[in-house]
Amino acid sequence: MALDPQPNAAGNVAAYRDGAGTIRSRRPGGELPLMAYERLYMPHVATCCPVLAAC
């Protein structure tokens, strides 16, 4: 899933970069809350303004 490049406290995707440099993401929840090494991000589709649409 594409994420916005900047962390966003209103986001619903937790993401971090692993030791190999790969970005890992997941949906935090009650049993597995946001970890100290993760940041919240907004999915890009939630904030994207299509080129043809009037935003």
N, C-alpha and C positions, 0 to 999 in steps of 0.2 A: 504494500500500500504506500502510495506517495504521501509524504508528510511535508508540512510547511517547514522551511529551514530554521525558523526561530522557535524556541520553546514557548509554550502558551499555557498559562495556568488554567484556562478554560478548556483545554484539550482533553481528549479521552483516550489517548494512546500513550503508553509509557515506552520510552525508547532509550537505548544506550548503545555505545560502540564497544564491541568485544575486543579481545586481544589481537585478533587478526585484522581489525579495522572494519568488520562487517557491522552494519547497524541492525540491531535486534529490536523488535517491537512486540508489544502485547497489550491486551486490555486489562488494566488493573481492576481488581474486585475485592470483595469482602475477605475472602480466604487468602488472597495474595495481593496486599496493598502495594502502593508505590514504594520501591526500594530507594535507599539513599543515593545510589549511583545512577538512578533513572531520572529522566525529566519528562514532563508531559508535553505532548505536541498535538496540534490540530491536524486531522487528515486534510490533505490539500483539496479534495473535492468539496469540503465544507466551506472553504473560503475562496475558491477559484471563481473568477469572473470569465466566462467563456468569451472568446474574441468576438463572436457575432452578437452576443447579448448586450443590451444597454445596461450597464451597471451604475 
